[in-house]
């Protein structure tokens, strides 16, 4: 009796990973370059001519960032800390000379380094959502002792209803209305030592929430309804905010969106670029979207170390848990062989993880189990390198941030 096509495909995928890495000892992480390149091309297609700024927190690997940024359609980096931005934009061969820090920074040492380096100050853009953040910068290095620093306004893109009593989205910036944005823009432009160059509004409730989650059709229906309402409200408000702020200072860029909203955000006239990163690796949390079907590009393997009972195996480690609200969807998913699941009373462990299910039948001590991470770049916090796979062969390894001795929080 022949296996159904999904089972055959899974067997082939497992054999490809096992065969390519047969000479390596797990734990190890693999990056499928064929899938990465296909995902990058699909993001460019979805953006339809709008440049894509790569979100580095979802990549955390300089080699991958360089590979993606050489492709037409990608331009610049959205970093997650100022020390990271200085590292990516510095040196004789920078990853990018256009790096926007996606979050406000209170790192005084990094602010001193930025202010003391005119080249860095021309390449790195700081994110602010209040005058207090400007005060902090001035307290570290007064404006008369530094080159002007590039500033981007962070505008809240969440959906607010019922007079603000209902909030859908993440809690980020206090700047929500046109009045809020204009007031902050006027403050930035009135203060010496700062140049307002950009505006960002990230709609997490649209870009980062699955609209077709597996086995949850009612939730998918509710999410799509919320996203439709939110997208309509945000498009109008974002256009008004950009118009108001542009009257105060000429903006070089207006950034919005994420992997889950590329088409929708890129279609807005007020937006000049979109951000994306998770769609390059396609972790588990990005499986349930109707607009796209990316190919999983990253996997990690851990070895079977014991068989405590029939139908159960134990693998070494495996506790590569993702950030976000605590829940089962933050745990890595045992993928190959199929038919494996972690035990609810134990989850994934710091040192070992028991697994059970039909997939245990053919496993022996020393065999490997392949997992997919729930989120994208966080896989790189657990390994020093991503072994690169093209076709059926490994082509090398790209050091992760961790492998280069960097930890940015």
C-alpha positions, 0 to 999 in steps of 0.5 A: 500500500503506497503512502499518501502524497503528504506522507511521501513529501514529509519522508523526502524532506526528512531524508533530505535533511538527514542525508545532508547533515549525516556527518554533523552531530546535533543539536544543529540548525539548518537554513534551506537556501532554496526556500529562503530565496523563494520566500524572498522572491514572493515577498518582493512580488507581494510588495509590488514595487514598494521597497522592503526593509528587512526586519533584522530581529527575524533574521539575526544572521549577517550572512542572511541579511547580506544575501537578502539585501543583494536582491532587487526589492529589498533596501535597508534594515529595521534593527531592534537595538541601537548597538546592533544598528551600529554593528550592522552599519559600521566597519569597512564592509557594512551590512547596510548604510541605512539602518532604522532602529525599530524601538526607542533606545535608552542605551547611553553607551551606544548613544555616545558612540552614535553621537561621536561618529558622524558616519554612524549618525548619517547611517542610523536613524533613532526611533522616538515616541516622546520628548522624554526620549529626546531629553535622554539623548541630550542628557548623554551628549548635548546637541552642541557636542554632536552631529544632528541625529536622524529621528523617526516617529513611532506612531501607534497603529492599533485599533481603538474603539468605544472611546479608547476603552477597546484596544486591539493591537500591541501597546507601543507608542502613545502617539496615536492621533494626527494631533499627537503626531504633529505635536511630536513632530513640531517638538523634534524639529524645534530642538537642535541636534535632531533631524526628523526624517521618517515615520513608522506605524506598525500594524501588529494586529494585521501583520502578525496575527494569523487570519486562517489558523489551522482547525480554528475557522471561527477564530479565522473569521473573527480575525479577518473581520477585525483586520478589515475594520482596522486596515480601513481605519488605519489607512485613513489615519496614517495618510492624515498623519503623514500629510500633517507631519510632512508639512513640518518636515520632508520625510525620507520614508514612511514605514509600515506593515510586516510579513502578514500585511505586505500587499495591504500596506504597500497599496497605501499611497502614504507608505513608501516602504514595508518591513518584513523578516519573518516571511524569509524563514517562515516559522510555525506562527506564519503558517496560517495566512491566506495571502501567502504560503511561504516555505519553511526555511529553518529547522533544528535537529536534536538527537534521540537519547533514550526510549523510556517506554513504548511509544515514547522517545526522549530527545536531548534539549529541544526547549527552544521556546519563543517569546510572546504570550505563554501558550502551546503555540510558542513551543517548537513543533516536532516536524520530522518524522511526522506523528510526534508531539510533546507531552502536555505535562512536560512541554519542551525541556531545558535538557531533554524533551519526551515525545510520543506518537506514531512517529516514535515507531522507527526511532532509535537512540542516536536518530534525530528529530527535526523541529520548526521554531514558532518564531523566526530569528529566535532560532539563532539565539540557540545556535552558533551557525545556520548550516546552509542547504541547497538542493540536497547538499550542505554548502557551508554555514553562516554564523548567527549573531550568537556565533559572532559573539553578539547578544542584543537582548 
